Structure formats: C-alpha cells, structure tokens
Amino acid sequence: MQRFSPSETALLAAVDAAPMLGQVQTWSAVNTGTANLAGLAEQAAVLADAFAALPGTVTLEDPAPISAITPDGAEAAVEYGKHLVLRVRPEAERRFLLTGHMDTVFPASHPFQDQVWLDEQTLNGPGVADMKGGIAVIVAALKAFETCAAAASVGYDVMINSDEETGSLSSAPLIAQLAQGKAAALTYEPSALPDGTLAGARAGSGNWSLTVRGKSAHAGRNPDDGRNALVAAAALALGLKALHRDGLSVNPARIDGGSANNVVPDLAVLRFNIRPREEAAAGEFLAALKMLIARVEAEHEVSIHMHGGISRPPKVLDTRAEKLFGIVEECSALLGQPISRVASGGVCDGNNIAACGVPVVDTMGVRGGAIHSQDEFLIVPSLEERAKLSALVLHRLATGAPL
C-alpha cells in the first residue's frame, strides 16, 4: 500500500535539513530574553532575512501598548520588541496561520548563554527547543511546501512574536487579527514530551496585581491608628489560595511592599496567577475575587486596586480541532513517528488562536525538554522530522476538504 502520493513524495524530498542546525545555533547565540530589546531587534532582523526566502512580504509590527504595576504601586508602561509577520498570498480563499516566538526566559544577565553538546544528537542551549528550533522548522517546512503545486492555491501568515514568554500581552491584538478567517493554525512550541507527544487541551491563564493602600503609623506610639497594607495583602493571599480547587489553580506568587520595622506599612502589591480549565471556572473565580476584595477592604479598612485579567482563555478541543489533530497524527504515523497527545496545564499562543475559533495544534516544534531551565535541550534529528511533518500536514490541509 502506497503511503504517499507522488506529489507528497516529492514534497518530503524537498525538505532541506542541512541549514537547520546552523540556524538554531546562530539564533541561540543571540540573547533574546523578553526584556532584552536590543537582542530581540538583532534577532528580528536575522529572522526577517530567513523568511525573505519565501514569497510574500515580511514586516516588523509595533507592539501594542501595555502597562504593569511597579513595586511601589504605580502603573507604568512596559516596552516590548517588535513582532515579525510574513504574509503570503493574502488574496487566497483558504489561508493558514503559523506562529512562533523569538523571546526566551533567559535575560541578558542570566549565566545560561552558551551551547553544549550532551551527546551526538542532543544540544543543550538557551532557546534551542523553546523555540528557536521551532522557527527553523517553520522556515524549512514552508520552503518545501512552496515547491509543490498545491501551495499556489492557498495562502498563509507567519507570526513570530517577541513576548510569548511573558503572556503575549503586546502581541495579543496581532494574533487575533491574523487568526481571523484562517482555516487552521499551527504553533511551534516544542513537543509536550521528548518522545514527540503533542499538547491537546490546555488550561487558561490570568495574572493580576492587587495594590493595597492602607495608612502608615508609628509601630510603637500609635500602631492602632495605622491600617496595615501588608497584613491585608496576606489576607488576600490566604483568601485566594482558598479558591484553589480541581479545575482551577490559584497561585499567590509574590508580595511587594512593607516598610521599616517601626512603621505600619501603608502599601503592598500582591501578584498572583490562575489556571482555569474551563471558561465557567474563570467566570466563577472573577465573581469570587470581587467578593474577596470587598471583604478584605471592609475588614482591614484599606483600598485595593485590581490590575490584570485573563490573558489566555482555556483551550478546549472542538470538532474541527479534533479533525486537525487527526491529520497531524495520521501524517506523523505515516512518517514512522506515531505520536499521542496529553492535556496540559501550560499555556501558549495556541490558547489565543483557539479563542478566535480557529483549530490549532500548538506543539508542532522540535522534540526536546527541560525548557525554561539551564538544562534545556534539543534532540537534533527532530528538526528534519518535524519539518517533514509540517510540510506534509500543510499539503493535506491545502488539498483536502475544509475542517
């Protein structure tokens, strides 16, 4: 039984894996921590050259304005790098979206900056799996895809953002814009497990800062005249943790503030994250949060300002998403690399895309592991494996019935 059509056989032969490892090593050598704007600008320019080999237009898009709460309770603008977008055949009736990110979790001051070979097939280095390897997969897969006749009948956009590791806050409007009208999407986060397992359904994510303002007083002379913002923030943290349950992770993560030991502190900022498995859980949490804030304000006679919200809605697999997963799983099996999928508590841009009603598989990147740590590694043969998988999936999406 023939596994591939003649056009698919030619397509797979067109995948050129030769430059991929060199690309990853060159890109990994550039520090692109989300706050390293100079490094991100350097990386964006190099990636623009790589994507210029494809038809279409490459642009660098400005980040949307975003603010955050500083440790002293002020709201301040946050700077982000530009986001790269490649638009190919925008007039095509059927179009796809491919996304990745150029930023890493390792700032310019982090000691993890170099690459080390762990064995002949395993490279340790910053961002090699998450996700500079994934970007190399996108480039190689699209180059091969463009050699087949089916490519001319479809179009696609590619977005490589600069802020995924901190929640894609400045690229979220761009993601939503690019997702509109797309038939399907592929996102190039590394596989959920080193064996290539895909991430299926995902929890959502929300981040908040609660600024608590009380009243200062002398801790010895008139402590009862003060209103202790730090104690109120602690009450909030305990109240938030009490909302943690199955299907809703609530994690109070940090309290900024306080003062000298002889002063009742009048300012504290509590920061926390939630991970709802379903939209209903997110709605229930918001109602409970408002009640908690009102209670703490009344009991501690403080004021509380809330900043933040749900940045990534839960990703639930619908019928169209199941069909897309089926195509990816079938193609991988035909390539001799059968894969499965698991639900994940992690989040990525796939959450944002799915929220726009577009079916997405968001772990199309390389096999690797230990991401977000100094042990991060790339399994080098997976560069070619995943490029061939993506090229084949794109071909079948272009030539098959709509999802």
C-alpha positions as CSV (number, residue, x, y, z in Angstrom):
1,M,0.0,0.0,0.0
2,Q,1.4,3.4,-1.0
3,R,1.8,5.7,1.9
4,F,2.4,8.9,-0.1
5,S,1.2,10.3,-3.4
6,P,3.9,11.2,-5.9
7,S,3.4,14.9,-5.0
8,E,3.9,14.2,-1.3
9,T,6.9,12.1,-2.0
10,A,8.4,15.0,-3.9
11,L,7.4,17.4,-1.2
12,L,9.2,15.3,1.5
13,A,12.3,15.1,-0.6
14,A,12.3,18.9,-0.9
15,V,12.7,19.4,2.8
16,D,16.3,20.6,3.2
17,A,17.5,19.9,6.7
18,A,21.1,20.9,6.0
19,P,20.9,24.6,7.2
20,M,18.6,23.9,10.2
21,L,21.1,23.1,12.9
22,G,23.3,26.0,12.0
23,Q,20.3,28.4,12.1
24,V,19.4,27.2,15.6
25,Q,22.9,27.6,16.8
26,T,23.2,31.1,15.3
27,W,19.9,32.2,16.7
28,S,20.5,30.6,20.2
29,A,23.7,32.6,20.4
30,V,21.7,35.8,20.4
31,N,20.2,36.5,23.9
32,T,16.5,37.3,23.4
33,G,15.1,37.5,26.9
34,T,11.8,39.2,26.6
35,A,13.1,42.4,28.2
36,N,16.3,42.4,26.1
37,L,15.1,44.8,23.4
38,A,18.5,45.1,21.7
39,G,18.8,41.3,21.4
40,L,15.3,41.0,20.1
41,A,15.9,43.6,17.5
42,E,19.0,41.8,16.3
43,Q,17.1,38.5,16.2
44,A,14.2,40.0,14.3
45,A,16.5,41.3,11.6
46,V,18.1,37.9,11.2
47,L,14.8,36.2,11.1
48,A,13.5,38.7,8.5
49,D,16.3,37.6,6.3
50,A,15.5,33.9,6.8
51,F,11.8,34.4,6.0
52,A,12.6,36.6,3.0
53,A,13.5,33.4,1.1
54,L,9.7,32.8,1.0
55,P,7.2,34.6,-1.2
56,G,5.2,37.4,0.3
57,T,6.0,40.4,2.5
58,V,7.9,40.5,5.8
59,T,7.1,43.3,8.2
60,L,8.0,44.1,11.7
61,E,4.9,45.1,13.7
62,D,4.9,47.5,16.6
63,P,3.9,46.0,20.0
64,A,0.5,47.1,21.5
65,P,0.8,49.4,24.5
66,I,0.9,47.5,27.8
67,S,1.2,48.6,31.4
68,A,2.2,46.9,34.6
69,I,2.1,47.7,38.3
70,T,5.5,48.6,39.8
71,P,6.6,47.5,43.3
72,D,5.6,51.0,44.6
73,G,2.1,50.6,43.2
74,A,2.4,52.9,40.2
75,E,1.1,51.9,36.8
76,A,3.9,52.1,34.2
77,A,4.3,51.3,30.5
78,V,6.2,48.2,29.6
79,E,8.4,48.1,26.5
80,Y,8.4,45.1,24.2
81,G,10.2,44.2,21.0
82,K,8.6,44.2,17.5
83,H,6.8,41.2,16.1
84,L,7.7,39.7,12.8
85,V,4.9,38.9,10.3
86,L,5.2,37.2,6.9
87,R,2.1,37.4,4.7
88,V,1.9,35.1,1.7
89,R,-0.9,35.2,-0.9
90,P,-3.4,37.2,1.2
91,E,-5.9,37.0,-1.6
92,A,-6.2,33.2,-1.4
93,E,-9.6,31.9,-0.3
94,R,-8.1,29.3,2.1
95,R,-5.4,30.6,4.4
96,F,-3.5,29.2,7.4
97,L,-1.6,30.7,10.3
98,L,1.8,29.6,11.6
99,T,3.1,31.1,14.8
100,G,6.3,31.0,16.9
101,H,8.2,33.3,19.3
102,M,11.7,34.7,19.3
103,D,11.9,35.5,23.0
104,T,13.3,33.3,25.8
105,V,13.0,33.3,29.5
106,F,16.8,34.0,29.9
107,P,17.6,37.7,30.4
108,A,20.9,39.2,29.2
109,S,22.3,38.9,32.7
110,H,21.5,35.1,33.0
111,P,24.5,32.8,33.1
112,F,22.9,30.4,30.6
113,Q,24.2,31.8,27.3
114,D,26.2,29.0,25.6
115,Q,25.5,25.7,23.9
116,V,26.9,22.4,24.9
117,W,26.7,19.0,23.1
118,L,25.3,16.4,25.6
119,D,25.8,13.6,23.0
120,E,25.9,13.3,19.3
121,Q,22.2,14.0,18.9
122,T,21.4,16.3,21.9
123,L,22.2,20.0,22.0
124,N,21.9,22.0,25.3
125,G,21.4,25.7,24.9
126,P,19.1,28.7,25.6
127,G,16.0,28.6,23.4
128,V,17.2,25.7,21.3
129,A,13.9,23.9,21.9
130,D,11.7,26.8,23.0
131,M,11.6,27.8,20.4
132,K,14.4,28.7,18.0
133,G,14.3,25.1,16.8
134,G,10.6,25.6,16.1
135,I,11.3,28.6,14.0
136,A,13.8,26.7,11.9
137,V,11.1,24.0,11.4
138,I,8.7,26.7,10.1
139,V,11.2,28.0,7.6
140,A,12.2,24.6,6.3
141,A,8.7,23.3,6.1
142,L,7.4,26.3,4.2
143,K,10.3,26.3,1.7
144,A,9.5,22.7,0.9
145,F,5.7,23.4,0.8
146,E,6.3,26.2,-1.8
147,T,7.8,23.6,-4.2
148,C,4.5,21.8,-4.6
149,A,1.7,22.8,-6.9
150,A,-0.9,22.8,-4.0
151,A,0.8,25.8,-2.4
152,A,-0.3,28.2,-5.2
153,S,-3.9,27.7,-4.3
154,V,-3.6,28.7,-0.6
155,G,-2.1,31.4,1.5
156,Y,-0.7,31.8,5.0
157,D,0.6,34.2,7.5
158,V,3.5,33.6,9.8
159,M,3.9,35.5,13.1
160,I,7.0,35.3,15.3
161,N,6.3,37.5,18.4
162,S,8.7,38.9,20.9
163,D,6.7,38.5,24.1
164,E,5.2,35.0,24.3
165,E,7.2,34.0,27.4
166,T,5.5,36.8,29.4
167,G,2.0,36.2,28.1
168,S,1.9,37.7,24.6
169,L,0.2,40.8,26.0
170,S,1.6,43.2,23.4
171,S,1.1,40.7,20.5
172,A,-2.4,39.5,21.5
173,P,-4.2,42.0,19.3
174,L,-2.0,41.0,16.4
175,I,-2.7,37.3,17.0
176,A,-6.4,38.0,17.0
177,Q,-6.1,40.0,13.8
178,L,-4.1,37.3,12.0
179,A,-6.3,34.5,13.2
180,Q,-9.4,36.0,11.5
181,G,-10.7,33.8,8.7
182,K,-7.9,31.2,8.9
183,A,-8.8,27.6,8.1
184,A,-6.4,26.2,10.6
185,A,-3.3,27.1,12.6
186,L,0.0,25.5,13.6
187,T,2.1,26.8,16.5
188,Y,5.7,25.7,17.0
189,E,6.1,25.2,20.7
190,P,8.3,22.1,21.4
191,S,6.6,18.8,21.9
192,A,5.0,18.2,25.3
193,L,7.3,15.3,26.0
194,P,10.7,14.4,24.4
195,D,9.1,11.5,22.5
196,G,7.1,14.0,20.5
197,T,3.8,13.9,22.3
198,L,1.5,16.8,21.5
199,A,-0.3,19.0,23.9
200,G,-4.1,18.8,23.4
201,A,-6.5,20.7,25.6
202,R,-4.9,23.5,27.7
203,A,-5.9,25.4,30.8
204,G,-6.2,29.1,30.5
205,S,-4.1,31.7,32.4
206,G,-4.7,35.0,34.1
207,N,-2.4,37.3,36.0
208,W,-3.3,40.1,38.4
209,S,-1.6,42.7,40.7
210,L,-3.7,43.9,43.6
211,T,-2.4,47.2,45.0
212,V,-3.3,47.5,48.7
213,R,-3.2,51.0,50.2
214,G,-3.5,51.4,54.0
215,K,-2.4,54.1,56.4
216,S,1.1,54.4,58.0
217,A,1.6,54.9,61.7
218,H,4.4,54.5,64.3
219,A,4.6,50.9,65.3
220,G,5.3,51.8,69.0
221,R,3.4,55.1,69.7
222,N,0.1,54.7,67.8
223,P,0.1,51.4,65.8
224,D,-3.7,51.1,66.0
225,D,-4.1,54.3,64.1
226,G,-2.5,52.6,61.1
227,R,-4.0,50.3,58.6
228,N,-1.5,47.6,57.7
229,A,-1.4,47.0,54.0
230,L,0.9,44.1,54.3
231,V,-1.5,42.2,56.6
232,A,-4.3,42.9,54.2
233,A,-2.3,41.6,51.3
234,A,-1.6,38.5,53.3
235,A,-5.3,38.1,54.0
236,L,-5.9,38.4,50.2
237,A,-3.3,35.7,49.6
238,L,-4.9,33.3,52.0
239,G,-8.3,34.0,50.6
240,L,-7.1,33.4,47.0
241,K,-5.5,30.1,48.0
242,A,-8.8,29.0,49.5
243,L,-10.3,29.4,46.0
244,H,-7.9,26.8,44.6
245,R,-9.7,23.6,43.5
246,D,-9.7,20.9,41.0
247,G,-10.1,22.6,37.6
248,L,-8.9,26.0,38.9
249,S,-5.3,26.5,40.0
250,V,-4.8,29.7,42.1
251,N,-1.2,30.7,42.9
252,P,-0.5,33.8,45.1
253,A,3.1,34.3,43.9
254,R,4.6,37.5,45.4
255,I,4.0,40.4,47.8
256,D,5.9,43.6,47.2
257,G,5.9,46.4,49.8
258,G,6.3,46.7,53.6
259,S,8.4,49.3,55.4
260,A,10.8,49.6,58.4
261,N,10.1,47.5,61.4
262,N,8.9,50.5,63.4
263,V,6.4,51.7,60.8
264,V,2.9,50.2,60.0
265,P,3.2,49.7,56.2
266,D,0.7,51.6,54.1
267,L,1.4,49.9,50.7
268,A,1.7,46.3,49.4
269,V,1.3,44.8,46.0
270,L,0.1,41.1,45.7
271,R,0.7,39.3,42.4
272,F,-1.0,36.0,41.5
273,N,-1.8,33.7,38.7
274,I,-4.8,31.5,38.0
275,R,-5.2,28.5,35.6
276,P,-8.8,27.7,34.8
277,R,-9.6,24.5,32.8
278,E,-12.9,25.9,31.6
279,E,-14.4,29.3,30.8
280,A,-17.0,28.7,33.5
281,A,-14.3,28.3,36.2
282,A,-12.8,31.7,35.1
283,G,-16.1,33.4,35.4
284,E,-16.7,31.9,38.9
285,F,-13.3,33.0,40.0
286,L,-13.8,36.6,39.0
287,A,-17.0,36.8,40.9
288,A,-15.3,35.3,44.0
289,L,-12.3,37.6,43.6
290,K,-14.6,40.7,43.7
291,M,-16.2,39.4,46.9
292,L,-12.8,38.7,48.5
293,I,-11.6,42.2,47.7
294,A,-14.7,43.8,49.1
295,R,-14.4,41.7,52.3
296,V,-10.7,42.5,52.9
297,E,-11.3,46.2,52.2
298,A,-14.0,46.2,54.8
299,E,-12.2,44.1,57.4
300,H,-8.9,45.9,57.1
301,E,-10.1,49.4,56.2
302,V,-7.8,49.6,53.2
303,S,-8.4,50.3,49.5
304,I,-7.5,47.7,46.8
305,H,-6.9,48.4,43.1
306,M,-7.0,45.5,40.7
307,H,-4.9,45.3,37.6
308,G,-4.7,42.4,35.1
309,G,-7.0,39.7,33.9
310,I,-7.3,36.6,31.8
311,S,-4.7,36.8,29.1
312,R,-5.1,33.3,27.7
313,P,-8.5,31.6,27.7
314,P,-8.8,27.9,28.2
315,K,-8.2,25.9,25.0
316,V,-10.9,23.2,24.7
317,L,-10.8,20.9,21.7
318,D,-13.9,21.1,19.4
319,T,-14.8,19.0,16.4
320,R,-12.6,21.0,14.0
321,A,-9.6,20.9,16.3
322,E,-10.1,17.1,16.7
323,K,-10.0,16.8,12.9
324,L,-6.8,18.8,12.7
325,F,-5.2,16.7,15.4
326,G,-6.3,13.6,13.4
327,I,-4.4,14.9,10.3
328,V,-1.3,15.6,12.3
329,E,-1.4,12.3,14.0
330,E,-2.0,10.4,10.7
331,C,0.8,12.2,8.9
332,S,3.2,11.6,11.8
333,A,2.3,7.9,11.8
334,L,2.9,7.7,8.1
335,L,6.3,9.2,8.6
336,G,7.1,6.4,11.0
337,Q,6.8,8.6,14.1
338,P,3.5,7.8,15.8
339,I,2.5,10.3,18.4
340,S,-0.1,10.8,21.0
341,R,-1.4,13.8,22.9
342,V,-1.9,14.9,26.5
343,A,-3.8,17.7,28.2
344,S,-1.6,20.4,29.6
345,G,-1.7,22.9,32.3
346,G,0.7,25.1,30.4
347,V,-0.4,27.9,28.1
348,C,0.8,29.4,24.8
349,D,-0.3,31.3,21.8
350,G,-2.4,28.3,20.9
351,N,-4.9,29.4,23.6
352,N,-5.3,32.8,21.9
353,I,-5.7,31.3,18.5
354,A,-8.3,28.8,19.7
355,A,-10.2,31.6,21.4
356,C,-10.7,33.1,17.9
357,G,-12.5,29.9,16.8
358,V,-9.5,28.6,14.7
359,P,-8.5,25.0,15.1
360,V,-4.8,24.8,16.2
361,V,-2.2,22.3,17.1
362,D,0.4,24.2,19.1
363,T,3.2,21.7,19.7
364,M,4.5,21.3,16.2
365,G,8.0,22.3,17.1
366,V,11.0,20.1,17.9
367,R,11.4,17.3,20.3
368,G,13.4,18.4,23.4
369,G,12.9,19.1,27.0
370,A,13.8,20.9,30.3
371,I,12.6,24.1,28.8
372,H,12.9,27.3,30.9
373,S,15.9,25.9,32.7
374,Q,19.7,25.7,32.1
375,D,19.2,22.0,31.2
376,E,17.1,22.9,28.1
377,F,17.9,20.6,25.2
378,L,17.1,19.9,21.6
379,I,17.0,16.4,20.0
380,V,18.7,17.4,16.8
381,P,17.2,14.7,14.4
382,S,13.7,16.1,15.3
383,L,14.5,19.2,13.2
384,E,14.1,17.3,10.0
385,E,11.4,15.0,11.4
386,R,9.2,18.0,12.3
387,A,9.9,19.9,9.1
388,K,8.7,16.9,7.1
389,L,5.7,16.5,9.3
390,S,4.7,20.2,8.9
391,A,5.2,20.2,5.2
392,L,3.0,17.1,4.8
393,V,0.3,18.5,7.1
394,L,0.2,21.7,5.1
395,H,-0.1,19.8,1.9
396,R,-3.0,17.8,3.2
397,L,-4.7,20.9,4.5
398,A,-4.3,22.5,1.2
399,T,-5.6,19.6,-0.9
400,G,-8.2,18.1,1.5
401,A,-11.7,19.2,2.4
402,P,-12.1,22.1,4.9
403,L,-12.0,21.1,8.5
